[in-house]
Amino acid sequence: MNDAAPLRRIWLCADDYGLSPGVNRAIRDLIERGRLNATSVMVVGPAIGRDEVSALQTAAAGSPRCSIGLHVTLTAPFRPLTMHFQPLNGGMFLPFPKVLRAGLLRRLDPEIIHAELMVQLAAFNELFGRAPDFVDGHQHAQLFPQVRDAFLTAVKAGAPNAWVRQGGRNQPLAKRLGTPKALFLDILSAQFRRRASRANIAFNPGFAGAYDFSQQPDFSALMPQFLDGLPEGGLIMCHPGFVDETLASLDPLTVQREREHAFLGGEHFPHLLAANKVTLG
């Protein structure tokens, strides 16, 4: 008699494709080896030319369940695609703490944000020849007040069959209190989920992968925590990459990306998935 429980199918999504050639190469490597089944693309990134798009499409074509999404970007050090986007800082988006603060104080213009998101969706469509499978946000900006309504409206219009990423996870409060970043995403995501449901837009039922990158913790020790209790269809966010000059010039998350890549590409990761009865399927 086989008493084995059915495998939970989850999404393991690498963010930031398009950020740098080294990030792109690491993500493609893991997709080709079946160690990722989703990646989200920054159409405002410096490494998202035709060759990089074609290489990603080729890598994904060999994976039976690899989705490609849009990584909506509204924070520095990146620049908007629309001409009249405001507010800006030296031609760039504001840093994410200032975007969040402006949203909380109701000082953003949802119409301007909506226009930028529609152009980013159109840019993805032009690059890939189709709409994204899902849409999420760089630095979780899609969850911010005022941004979230513009985001959901844009997805409904520009990618009506896409699902969207929420950042909440069903865990006991005591467990969430130990991870302030995850608790913060829980709070923002509660309102986001309600609004997505009203708009009849699908979203991932669970989320994991948030941690303090600056502390450079042992990623192999974090992954079992991310997998614990994640429901069918849940999503784990990750940021694998190889450090290059472009990455170092744009993002403080550098060496930790190489550590994530090493673990996800190593021999222990498939055993961890199997032990937790999880598949990327």
SEPARO-166547 format. One record per residue (C-alpha): residue number from 1; residue in three letters; x, y, z. Coordinates in steps of 0.001 Angstrom, whole numbers, plus 500000, padded with zeros to 6 digits. Example, Ala and Ser with C-alpha at 12.3 -4.5 7.8 and 13.67 -1.06 7.14 Angstrom:
BEGIN
+-----+-----+--------+--------+--------+
:   i :  aa :     px :     py :     pz :
+-----+-----+--------+--------+--------+
:   1 : ALA : 512300 : 495500 : 507800 :
:   2 : SER : 513670 : 498940 : 507140 :
+-----+-----+--------+--------+--------+
This chain:
BEGIN
+-----+-----+--------+--------+--------+
:   i :  aa :     px :     py :     pz :
+-----+-----+--------+--------+--------+
:   1 : MET : 500000 : 500000 : 500000 :
:   2 : ASN : 501306 : 503446 : 499077 :
:   3 : ASP : 500557 : 505933 : 501840 :
:   4 : ALA : 502662 : 508662 : 500298 :
:   5 : ALA : 501004 : 512079 : 500408 :
:   6 : PRO : 500559 : 513847 : 497063 :
:   7 : LEU : 503283 : 516295 : 496167 :
:   8 : ARG : 502581 : 519985 : 496636 :
:   9 : ARG : 503267 : 521956 : 493469 :
:  10 : ILE : 504750 : 525367 : 494197 :
:  11 : TRP : 506295 : 528246 : 492299 :
:  12 : LEU : 509970 : 529040 : 492846 :
:  13 : CYS : 510365 : 532431 : 491196 :
:  14 : ALA : 513640 : 534224 : 490536 :
:  15 : ASP : 513141 : 537979 : 490506 :
:  16 : ASP : 515081 : 540584 : 488540 :
:  17 : TYR : 515711 : 539034 : 485120 :
:  18 : GLY : 517030 : 541972 : 483108 :
:  19 : LEU : 518932 : 543552 : 486002 :
:  20 : SER : 522372 : 542469 : 484769 :
:  21 : PRO : 523956 : 539885 : 482459 :
:  22 : GLY : 525209 : 537918 : 485480 :
:  23 : VAL : 521759 : 537760 : 487037 :
:  24 : ASN : 520267 : 536680 : 483721 :
:  25 : ARG : 522850 : 533936 : 483229 :
:  26 : ALA : 522303 : 532502 : 486710 :
:  27 : ILE : 518524 : 532443 : 486297 :
:  28 : ARG : 518729 : 530721 : 482902 :
:  29 : ASP : 521133 : 528148 : 484313 :
:  30 : LEU : 518703 : 527183 : 487063 :
:  31 : ILE : 515717 : 527093 : 484704 :
:  32 : GLU : 517586 : 524804 : 482311 :
:  33 : ARG : 518395 : 522462 : 485211 :
:  34 : GLY : 514820 : 522360 : 486482 :
:  35 : ARG : 515674 : 524227 : 489686 :
:  36 : LEU : 513322 : 527176 : 488985 :
:  37 : ASN : 509908 : 527259 : 487377 :
:  38 : ALA : 509310 : 531017 : 487156 :
:  39 : THR : 511144 : 534276 : 486656 :
:  40 : SER : 509942 : 537865 : 486486 :
:  41 : VAL : 511440 : 540319 : 484039 :
:  42 : MET : 512380 : 543978 : 484558 :
:  43 : VAL : 511642 : 545695 : 481258 :
:  44 : VAL : 513358 : 548838 : 482591 :
:  45 : GLY : 516547 : 546920 : 483412 :
:  46 : PRO : 519799 : 547490 : 481498 :
:  47 : ALA : 520149 : 543812 : 480451 :
:  48 : ILE : 516890 : 543106 : 478662 :
:  49 : GLY : 517814 : 543318 : 474999 :
:  50 : ARG : 516663 : 540931 : 472278 :
:  51 : ASP : 519487 : 538448 : 472862 :
:  52 : GLU : 518722 : 538156 : 476583 :
:  53 : VAL : 515009 : 537704 : 475866 :
:  54 : SER : 515677 : 535063 : 473234 :
:  55 : ALA : 518017 : 533194 : 475580 :
:  56 : LEU : 515364 : 533185 : 478314 :
:  57 : GLN : 512698 : 531941 : 475920 :
:  58 : THR : 514986 : 529122 : 474840 :
:  59 : ALA : 515711 : 528133 : 478437 :
:  60 : ALA : 512036 : 528220 : 479391 :
:  61 : ALA : 511005 : 526204 : 476340 :
:  62 : GLY : 512865 : 523214 : 477740 :
:  63 : SER : 511034 : 523355 : 481076 :
:  64 : PRO : 507556 : 521807 : 481250 :
:  65 : ARG : 506248 : 524340 : 483747 :
:  66 : CYS : 508246 : 527551 : 483586 :
:  67 : SER : 506337 : 530826 : 483655 :
:  68 : ILE : 507691 : 534236 : 482668 :
:  69 : GLY : 506210 : 537292 : 484309 :
:  70 : LEU : 506621 : 541047 : 484448 :
:  71 : HIS : 508559 : 542504 : 487381 :
:  72 : VAL : 506883 : 545918 : 487569 :
:  73 : THR : 509483 : 548488 : 488637 :
:  74 : LEU : 508640 : 551810 : 490294 :
:  75 : THR : 511666 : 552446 : 492529 :
:  76 : ALA : 515223 : 553743 : 492181 :
:  77 : PRO : 517778 : 553393 : 490698 :
:  78 : PHE : 515639 : 552723 : 487628 :
:  79 : ARG : 513980 : 555186 : 485284 :
:  80 : PRO : 510389 : 555282 : 484052 :
:  81 : LEU : 509418 : 554507 : 480473 :
:  82 : THR : 506811 : 557296 : 480395 :
:  83 : MET : 507863 : 560900 : 479841 :
:  84 : HIS : 505775 : 562657 : 482470 :
:  85 : PHE : 506139 : 560326 : 485436 :
:  86 : GLN : 506216 : 562034 : 488820 :
:  87 : PRO : 507678 : 562208 : 491410 :
:  88 : LEU : 511253 : 561643 : 490283 :
:  89 : ASN : 514687 : 562148 : 491767 :
:  90 : GLY : 517260 : 563117 : 489163 :
:  91 : GLY : 515266 : 561406 : 486417 :
:  92 : MET : 514932 : 558191 : 488425 :
:  93 : PHE : 512083 : 556743 : 490443 :
:  94 : LEU : 512175 : 557554 : 494144 :
:  95 : PRO : 513822 : 555052 : 496531 :
:  96 : PHE : 511277 : 552528 : 497773 :
:  97 : PRO : 510962 : 553937 : 501349 :
:  98 : LYS : 509907 : 557270 : 499864 :
:  99 : VAL : 507466 : 555618 : 497458 :
: 100 : LEU : 505912 : 553702 : 500338 :
: 101 : ARG : 505725 : 556817 : 502505 :
: 102 : ALA : 504126 : 558825 : 499696 :
: 103 : GLY : 501546 : 556086 : 499189 :
: 104 : LEU : 500720 : 555931 : 502890 :
: 105 : LEU : 500282 : 559724 : 502911 :
: 106 : ARG : 498132 : 559575 : 499731 :
: 107 : ARG : 500605 : 561733 : 497805 :
: 108 : LEU : 500989 : 559535 : 494731 :
: 109 : ASP : 499028 : 559966 : 491510 :
: 110 : PRO : 497417 : 556609 : 490612 :
: 111 : GLU : 496734 : 557776 : 487041 :
: 112 : ILE : 500428 : 558491 : 486440 :
: 113 : ILE : 501362 : 555142 : 487959 :
: 114 : HIS : 498731 : 553358 : 485866 :
: 115 : ALA : 500108 : 554946 : 482683 :
: 116 : GLU : 503642 : 553775 : 483521 :
: 117 : LEU : 502443 : 550248 : 484272 :
: 118 : MET : 500543 : 550037 : 481008 :
: 119 : VAL : 503719 : 551008 : 479139 :
: 120 : GLN : 505763 : 548403 : 481042 :
: 121 : LEU : 503145 : 545764 : 480187 :
: 122 : ALA : 503266 : 546840 : 476539 :
: 123 : ALA : 507076 : 546670 : 476575 :
: 124 : PHE : 506925 : 543086 : 477865 :
: 125 : ASN : 504432 : 542193 : 475155 :
: 126 : GLU : 506646 : 543737 : 472499 :
: 127 : LEU : 509738 : 541891 : 473735 :
: 128 : PHE : 508149 : 538470 : 474244 :
: 129 : GLY : 505350 : 538584 : 471692 :
: 130 : ARG : 502720 : 537926 : 474349 :
: 131 : ALA : 501410 : 539107 : 477687 :
: 132 : PRO : 503149 : 537965 : 480904 :
: 133 : ASP : 501980 : 534815 : 482681 :
: 134 : PHE : 501962 : 536727 : 485971 :
: 135 : VAL : 502825 : 540190 : 487272 :
: 136 : ASP : 504677 : 541081 : 490456 :
: 137 : GLY : 506616 : 544093 : 491697 :
: 138 : HIS : 510224 : 545030 : 492394 :
: 139 : GLN : 510652 : 545641 : 496136 :
: 140 : HIS : 506979 : 544651 : 496533 :
: 141 : ALA : 505825 : 548039 : 495227 :
: 142 : GLN : 502623 : 546475 : 493859 :
: 143 : LEU : 501410 : 546128 : 497468 :
: 144 : PHE : 501864 : 549792 : 498412 :
: 145 : PRO : 498826 : 552020 : 499052 :
: 146 : GLN : 497712 : 553904 : 495916 :
: 147 : VAL : 500059 : 551778 : 493804 :
: 148 : ARG : 498001 : 548604 : 494305 :
: 149 : ASP : 494812 : 549949 : 492735 :
: 150 : ALA : 496692 : 551281 : 489703 :
: 151 : PHE : 498559 : 547974 : 489489 :
: 152 : LEU : 495442 : 545788 : 489547 :
: 153 : THR : 493626 : 548004 : 487058 :
: 154 : ALA : 496594 : 547875 : 484677 :
: 155 : VAL : 496894 : 544079 : 484938 :
: 156 : LYS : 493169 : 543681 : 484297 :
: 157 : ALA : 493502 : 545768 : 481133 :
: 158 : GLY : 496929 : 544745 : 479855 :
: 159 : ALA : 497254 : 541112 : 480963 :
: 160 : PRO : 493738 : 539890 : 481783 :
: 161 : ASN : 494747 : 536232 : 482041 :
: 162 : ALA : 497737 : 536854 : 484329 :
: 163 : TRP : 497835 : 536156 : 488039 :
: 164 : VAL : 499469 : 538550 : 490463 :
: 165 : ARG : 501797 : 538123 : 493421 :
: 166 : GLN : 500702 : 538815 : 496962 :
: 167 : GLY : 503191 : 538618 : 499811 :
: 168 : GLY : 501178 : 537191 : 502704 :
: 169 : ARG : 501474 : 533808 : 504352 :
: 170 : ASN : 499151 : 531988 : 506701 :
: 171 : GLN : 501241 : 531462 : 509829 :
: 172 : PRO : 500604 : 531819 : 513558 :
: 173 : LEU : 501174 : 535389 : 514724 :
: 174 : ALA : 503950 : 534324 : 517116 :
: 175 : LYS : 505921 : 532876 : 514216 :
: 176 : ARG : 505453 : 535953 : 512049 :
: 177 : LEU : 506566 : 538325 : 514803 :
: 178 : GLY : 510075 : 536892 : 514540 :
: 179 : THR : 510405 : 538040 : 510926 :
: 180 : PRO : 509528 : 541761 : 510699 :
: 181 : LYS : 509880 : 541916 : 506916 :
: 182 : ALA : 507477 : 539017 : 506411 :
: 183 : LEU : 505014 : 540508 : 508912 :
: 184 : PHE : 505127 : 543842 : 507078 :
: 185 : LEU : 504377 : 542092 : 503776 :
: 186 : ASP : 501509 : 540234 : 505468 :
: 187 : ILE : 499939 : 543527 : 506511 :
: 188 : LEU : 500266 : 545105 : 503062 :
: 189 : SER : 499064 : 541944 : 501333 :
: 190 : ALA : 495800 : 541624 : 503251 :
: 191 : GLN : 494332 : 544677 : 501528 :
: 192 : PHE : 495911 : 543683 : 498212 :
: 193 : ARG : 494242 : 540248 : 498295 :
: 194 : ARG : 490843 : 541756 : 499045 :
: 195 : ARG : 491131 : 544150 : 496125 :
: 196 : ALA : 492416 : 541469 : 493750 :
: 197 : SER : 489500 : 539224 : 494709 :
: 198 : ARG : 487005 : 542012 : 494021 :
: 199 : ALA : 488645 : 542521 : 490609 :
: 200 : ASN : 488481 : 538749 : 489946 :
: 201 : ILE : 492268 : 538565 : 489529 :
: 202 : ALA : 493964 : 535343 : 490654 :
: 203 : PHE : 496894 : 535412 : 493074 :
: 204 : ASN : 499247 : 532963 : 494775 :
: 205 : PRO : 497661 : 531484 : 497924 :
: 206 : GLY : 500860 : 531611 : 499958 :
: 207 : PHE : 504213 : 533380 : 499877 :
: 208 : ALA : 507692 : 532928 : 501317 :
: 209 : GLY : 511241 : 534029 : 500600 :
: 210 : ALA : 511462 : 537363 : 502408 :
: 211 : TYR : 514507 : 537792 : 504631 :
: 212 : ASP : 517049 : 540430 : 505625 :
: 213 : PHE : 519515 : 540286 : 502741 :
: 214 : SER : 521952 : 542618 : 504515 :
: 215 : GLN : 522625 : 539985 : 507183 :
: 216 : GLN : 523693 : 537463 : 504513 :
: 217 : PRO : 522205 : 534473 : 506369 :
: 218 : ASP : 522678 : 530849 : 505383 :
: 219 : PHE : 520197 : 530433 : 502537 :
: 220 : SER : 520257 : 526658 : 502899 :
: 221 : ALA : 518932 : 527068 : 506452 :
: 222 : LEU : 516188 : 529456 : 505323 :
: 223 : MET : 514752 : 527295 : 502550 :
: 224 : PRO : 513268 : 524635 : 504888 :
: 225 : GLN : 511464 : 527466 : 506717 :
: 226 : PHE : 510122 : 528803 : 503420 :
: 227 : LEU : 508816 : 525369 : 502429 :
: 228 : ASP : 507216 : 524646 : 505795 :
: 229 : GLY : 503448 : 524950 : 505465 :
: 230 : LEU : 503520 : 526559 : 502022 :
: 231 : PRO : 500267 : 525530 : 500329 :
: 232 : GLU : 499692 : 524071 : 496887 :
: 233 : GLY : 500310 : 526859 : 494394 :
: 234 : GLY : 502290 : 528905 : 496913 :
: 235 : LEU : 505292 : 530938 : 495792 :
: 236 : ILE : 508835 : 531289 : 497062 :
: 237 : MET : 510703 : 534382 : 495894 :
: 238 : CYS : 514447 : 534098 : 495285 :
: 239 : HIS : 517257 : 536222 : 493836 :
: 240 : PRO : 519998 : 534073 : 492287 :
: 241 : GLY : 522700 : 535771 : 490269 :
: 242 : PHE : 526354 : 536106 : 489410 :
: 243 : VAL : 528028 : 539339 : 490467 :
: 244 : ASP : 529161 : 541604 : 487648 :
: 245 : GLU : 529881 : 545315 : 487287 :
: 246 : THR : 526332 : 546128 : 486226 :
: 247 : LEU : 524823 : 544425 : 489259 :
: 248 : ALA : 527307 : 546039 : 491654 :
: 249 : SER : 526487 : 549471 : 490256 :
: 250 : LEU : 522723 : 549083 : 490687 :
: 251 : ASP : 521917 : 546864 : 493640 :
: 252 : PRO : 523325 : 546203 : 497125 :
: 253 : LEU : 522235 : 542553 : 496923 :
: 254 : THR : 525312 : 540993 : 495317 :
: 255 : VAL : 527268 : 538124 : 496910 :
: 256 : GLN : 524119 : 536731 : 498528 :
: 257 : ARG : 522750 : 536160 : 495019 :
: 258 : GLU : 525671 : 533839 : 494296 :
: 259 : ARG : 524981 : 531957 : 497523 :
: 260 : GLU : 521346 : 531498 : 496536 :
: 261 : HIS : 522404 : 530230 : 493110 :
: 262 : ALA : 524894 : 527798 : 494634 :
: 263 : PHE : 522284 : 526279 : 496944 :
: 264 : LEU : 519507 : 526081 : 494357 :
: 265 : GLY : 521896 : 524517 : 491868 :
: 266 : GLY : 523486 : 522149 : 494387 :
: 267 : GLU : 522871 : 518513 : 495189 :
: 268 : HIS : 520989 : 519086 : 498465 :
: 269 : PHE : 518109 : 521164 : 497085 :
: 270 : PRO : 516273 : 518339 : 495229 :
: 271 : HIS : 516489 : 516188 : 498374 :
: 272 : LEU : 515008 : 519023 : 500430 :
: 273 : LEU : 512075 : 519328 : 498028 :
: 274 : ALA : 511480 : 515584 : 498148 :
: 275 : ALA : 511675 : 515474 : 501955 :
: 276 : ASN : 509012 : 518196 : 502125 :
: 277 : LYS : 506875 : 516475 : 499454 :
: 278 : VAL : 507183 : 519491 : 497180 :
: 279 : THR : 507672 : 519620 : 493432 :
: 280 : LEU : 508363 : 522374 : 490921 :
: 281 : GLY : 506601 : 520036 : 488481 :
+-----+-----+--------+--------+--------+
